[in-house]
Amino acid sequence: MAWEFEMVAGPFNPRLTEGPAWDGKALLFTHIPASRMLRYDPQTGACTVFREHTNHTNGLAFDAEGRLYGCCSGGRSIVRFEADGTTTTIVDHLDGVPLNTPNDLAIDRQGRIWLSNPWNAINIDPSEHQVLDHNAILRADPQPDGTWACTRMTHDTTGTNGLLISPDEKTLYMIQTSPELRELRAYDILADGSLGRYTVLHQFGEDYRGPQRGIDGMCFDADGNIVATAGSYASGPGPMISIWDPQGRVLENHPMPVGVDSPTNCTFGDPDQRTLYITTIGAPLSGPQYGATRMDYLAAGAIGTGAHAENGDGPTPTPRPSRPLALW
């Protein structure tokens, strides 16, 4: 069944919104070029500035205690946004070397922060340069003395983007992204916390127009399926929301509305967790530039009984049925 989309916030200029995270009452998301965090209240329809001077923060996530963390690309760090308005740096170096431009993060039940660490020159001051010789998945582990230890987790990735920890915390789903290779991968999380072998759940191809844009951001639905933002008008089948099961079988593809290009990330929200909120880059060719949109969709088949929001969105996880709505 076709999805119906509704724009609920925007347009934003310069374009590029990211990091949607549900706080229990409203949607937080980042307007990266403006270094702002915004808050959309579905009860009133108001979209207001939640935080200024975020230094090109990209992805957002809540931990189990409701604390908000972000990938501060401009500060080359993972930070925690404190309730009193201050910002705490969690990690900004790996083995004494500055991080790249952290992109996305997922927090497990042990409080460990898994993060992608690519180099995105558009999200940092032009005077900055990459120092690390890799674009890996890293993990920041809390220590008994209150510090954090940063560890490199992947050694076989050439570019990293969105990531998720499975509900049973036995699998890391991540996006390998580079012009040469764009894959959705599933890594085993071993008993000692390290990563084992990976399987490729999906690989994106190319045509005469060039490489297809792979997955950017993703979240879980109630059944543990991966709901992901991918594609653009530049090549391939175009911008869309795709749903994969944990084994990589494509369950559904839903094209974005005409004129809306390059969805960047998504998360479920609203009290019943039946709304899928989608952020986008915008419509750079001809249409208006969009920020966040809501889409109502009725999935074929029975409505699920719900599951916890395992991607870290919201200070108090709530049931997430299998009939979402969406935004971009």
N, C-alpha and C positions, 0 to 999 in steps of 0.2 A: 504494500500500500504506500502511496506517495506521501511524503512528509510535507507539512505546511510550515513555512518559516515566517517569523515575525522579527523585524529589527526593533530592538528595545533600547539600544544606546548607540550614539554616534550620529553622523559620521565624525571621525577624528582625523585631524590633520596636524602634523604628518601622520600618515597611516601606520599601522602595525600595533595591534593589541594582542595580548598574550596572557598567560598565567591564570586562567579562571579558577577560582577556589570558592567553595560555598562555606560561609562562616556560621551557618545555622539559621540565619535570618535573611541574609542578602548575599549577592555575588560580589566578590572582589576580583578585579583583574587589573593588568598593568598596561599602561600606554607607554611603551618603551621609549620612543623618541622624546617624549615630554618629561620623562623621569617622574611619572605620576602613577599612583595606585588609585583606582576608582572603585566606587561602591554603587551597585545597582540594587535598588529595593523593589522587588516585584509587587509588594503591597501598594506602594504609592506610585511606582513608575519613575521615581526620581533617580538620577545618576549624578552622584556628587564626588568631589575629590576626597579621598580617604587619607592619602599621604602624599606629600610633596617631596621633591629632592631625593628620589629613590635611586639615582645614579644608574639609570638604564636597567633596573631590575626586570627580569624576564619571568621565569616560572615561580609559582607560589605553592606552598603546601602547609597544612596544619599538622602538628603532631598530636599524639593521643591526649595531651593535656590542653589542647586548644591554642597552643602557641604558634604564631605565624612565622614561617621561614621563607626566604626568597633567594633566588639566584641573582646576585648583584653583578651583572656583567661588567658595568663600568668600573666597579671596585674590585673586580677579579676575585670575588669572594662569595661565600654563603653567609647570609646574615639572618638574624632574628629581629623581627619588628616588635619591640616591647610595647606593653599597654600604656606606658607613660610617655610614649612618643619618641623614645630613644631607639637607637639601633645597635645591636651587639654583633660583632664579627665572630663567626664560628670558625671558619678556616679561610685562609687566603694564600696558603703556600702548600706545596707538596715536596717534602724532602728539601726544604729551604728554597725552593724555586717558586716564583709567583704562578698562580693558577692562570688558565686561559680566560675565557669569558663564560663562566657557568651558565647553563641554558635551562635545564629542567632538573627536578628533584623528586624523590619519593622517600618517605620516612617509614621505616618498619616499626614493629611493636617493641623492639628493643631501643628505639630512639635513634637508631643509626640512620644517617642521611646519605642516600645513594644519589649521585649527581652526574649529569653529563657535563663534559668540560671541553667543548669544541673551541675553535677560534672564530669568532664572529666580529670582523673588523667594524661593521656598521654599528655595533653596540658598545663601542669604546672610543675614547679619545684617539684621534689619528696619531698622536705622538707615542702611543703605547705599541709595543710589539710582543709577539709571542716568544716565550723563552723555553717552555717545555717543548720537547721534540715529539709529542704525541697528543692525541685528542681522545682520551680514554674515558671510561666510566670510573669514577672515584667513589670512595665512601669515607664519611666523617663519623668516627665513633666517639661517643661521650666517654670521658675518663672519670675515675673516682674523685680526682682532685678538681673537677670542673672544667678541665681543658678538653680539647678534642684532638684526636689522632686521625690524620688524613692518609688514606692508602689507595694506591692504584689497583683497580680490580680487573680491568681488561687489558690484554696485550695483543689483541687481534682485531682492533677497531681502528679505522682510519678517520672516522668522523662519528660523532654521537649527537643524539637529539633527545626526543622524548623517552621516558622510561617508566616502568611500573613494577611493583612487587606483587606477586600473586597473593590471593587471599590466604593461602596456606603457608606463604613465605618460603616456598621451595623453588620458586622460579623468578628470575629477573627477565622481564620483557624489555627490550631496548631497540632503538632505531639506529642502525648503522647507516650513515648518510655521507656520501661524497659523490662527486660527479661520476666516478667509476663504479660505485657499488652502493645500492640503496636497498636495504633489507630490514624486515621485521624479524628479530632474533629472540629466541628463548634460551637463556642460560640456566643450567641447574645451579641452585644455591646449595652447597655442600654443608655437612654438619658443622664443619669448622668455620663456616662463614665465607669461605672462598668460593669462587665460581668454577664450575666444571665445564663440560662440553656444551656447545650451543647447537641448536637446530634452527634452520631457516624456515620460518612460517610463511613468508611471502617475499618475493623479489620483484622489484620494479624494473621495467625494461626501458627501451628508448625507441624512437622512430626517426624519420628523416628530419624532424624538427629538433631532435636532441633528447637528452635523458628525461624520463618522466619524473616529476616531483614526487618524492616518496612521502612517508608519514612524517608529520611534524609533531603533533601532540596526541595524547590518547588517555582514555579512562576505562574503567570497568563498568559493565551493566550489572544487573542483579544476579545474573547467571554466571558471572565470571568471564563473559565474552569481552573482547577488546573492541572498543568503539574509538575510531581513529579519524583524524583529519589528514587529508592527503590531496595531491593533485593540483593542477593549475591549467589555465587555458593554453599555456605555452606548448605543451605536448601531451600525448596520451589522451585518456578519456575525459579529462577535465577535472575541476575541483569537486570533491565529494566527501561524504562521510561514509566510511566503510566499517563493517562489523565482521570480526573474525572470531571463531571459537578458539579455545586454548591450544588446539592442535594445528591451527592455521587454515582451517576451512573457511572460505568466504561465505558468510551467511546473508549479508545484505550490502547493497551499494545504493547510496542516496545522493544524487547530484545536488550541488548547491544551486540556489536560484540564479537565473540569468543575470549577469553583471556583477556577481559576487565571486571574487577569485581568491585562491590560496587560503583556505581555512588553516588556522595555526594551532588551535588547541580546543579542548572541550572538557566539560565536567557536568555532572548532574546536580541539580539544585531544586529549590522550593521545598516546602514542608513535606510533601509526599515524595520527593526525589523523582518526580516524573518529568522534569524539564531538563533538556540537554542544552546547555549554554555553549555557544561556539564563538571564538574570537577569530578574526581574519586579518590578513594584510590589507585587504580592500579590493577595489576594482581599478587597477592601474591603467587599463586600456581605454575604456569608454564610459563605464557606469560610475555611479557615486561611490565614494569610499566609505566602507562600513566598519563599525567597531565590533559590537556584540549583537547577536540576534537570538531570538527564541524561536524554536521550531516545535510545533506540536505534531507528534506522529503516533499513530496507532499501529503497533507492531502486529503482524499477522499471528494468529494463535492465541493461546491463553495468556493472561496476565500472570507474571511470576509472583511468588509469595514474598519476594524481597530479600535483600542481603545487605550487609554492612558496606558502607562506602570505604573500600580498602585503599583508595589512592590518597588518603590523607586529607581529603577535603572536608572541612567542618570540624569544629571542636568536639561535637558529639555526633558520632556516626549514626545515621538514621536509615531505616529501610529504603532500599533503592529498587522499586519495581522495574519490570522489563518494558514498561511503556513510558518512554521519556518524551520530553519536549526539548526544543533546541534554540540556541542563540548564536549569532555571529556578529 
